[in-house]
Amino acid sequence: MMTEPDSKYIHGGVPKADMQRLDVAERRVLDFSVNLNFFGPPPIIKEKWSELFETIEQYPSVEGDGVAQYYQSVCGVPHRNFLAGNGSTELIYLAARVLGYKRAAIITPSFHDYERASLLAGAEVLRCPLFPHNDFAFPPKEQLMEMIKNVDALWIARPNNPTGNLFSKTLVLELADQFPEKWFIVDEAFVQFLDDWKERSLLTENPKNNVLVLNSLTKFYAVAGLRLGGMVGHESVISRMKHAKEPWAINGIADRVASLLSGCTDYDEKSRLAMNAEKERVFEALKDMDGILPFPPSANYILCQWRKTDNLDHLLAHLLTNGVYIRDCRNFPGLEKNYFRLGFRIPEENDRMLSLMASFEAPRSDPLQRAISSPPYTSEGVFLLNER
Ligand SMILES: Cc1ncc(COP(=O)(O)O)c(C=O)c1O
């Protein structure tokens, strides 16, 4: 008998829940579990807020014309190759539903929703595990080719979240040419944080028949609450997506904000410069720290392993008690052994976090006796690649 896939959401970043779990009195925290642009939303949004409010009685455009305009003006994407989404999350689920693949390979650890969307669309999932001994490097081409032969679709996040490494753009294009009958779904939610991002992104490439590129505006412009994202692909695929999609999914304010964002070039440049400086600085500082193993970042967040004690909860509790919150990554398959992620913030806040990390002292007796981290997620329909 077919069992329903386990469709619970696997996200993190709920400070209140962790405070309760770890018996820390509730307080305000500096939240390093989020990985949004640390400058916050571009100032123009606040400046135009009352004008935006005036428009809320109107229905928005059916397909999010303001979002399409953003991608056309910033990345040169023609409207026929573009579909807007209520955040890229909506498009992850739409892609899985519409493409109708039977079996997908998913690089693991990565953003959980590729797996959930595939399972909900009735597909089987093959996890392709990455390992810490080589900084979670992607498998070599030959190994990827062997894996692709056994599936209909491959999901890739570039940069990958939470490991932070960047799958080669040339390799995606080569694989897509070698396997024209397979789908390559590439999530570039964090690509704008990279230096020279337009050269490194697939958004600016001529769309191939079998490659779909997803992007988010919520991360780089720090507008997670507005929900803004896009999908770029060949005209034939985009029109299939449009046929299956609900109208008016992009609310009118978000749509208008998207068209304002294309004029924010100073903010874009300033953000990339500052983020990249913090990325290098925090990485170096973490490398020098006893009991923390950081992995090389490429975007605005960094994956680390906690090695000073045998339980990440010790660090979480210490930081929470001092008003700092980080992303516990133990609910990502493959990251159960005390991995955590930090999203970079402004320099003073990063310094505060670093000095708290450095001041950690192992408890003499362990107040955290309970086995409190949630078990890793597994589900009907999910297989580890090397188990098959
Ligand atoms: C890799 C990745 N892709 C996509 C998303 C979804 O972003 P949004 O729906 O806000 O565009 C996230 C959110 O955390 C993410 O980490």
The ligand as a Gaussian input file, in Angstrom:
#p B3LYP/6-31G(d) Opt

LIG

0 1
 C       18.279000      27.642000      -0.936000
 C       16.943000      28.304000      -0.768000
 N       16.114000      28.371000      -1.809000
 C       14.910000      28.954000      -1.715000
 C       14.481000      29.505000      -0.520000
 C       13.124000      30.120000      -0.468000
 O       13.196000      31.500000      -0.525000
 P       11.949000      32.417000      -0.847000
 O       10.739000      31.549000      -0.950000
 O       11.841000      33.373000       0.277000
 O       12.249000      33.086000      -2.153000
 C       15.299000      29.444000       0.609000
 C       14.835000      29.993000       1.877000
 O       15.453000      29.879000       2.901000
 C       16.567000      28.833000       0.476000
 O       17.395000      28.749000       1.508000

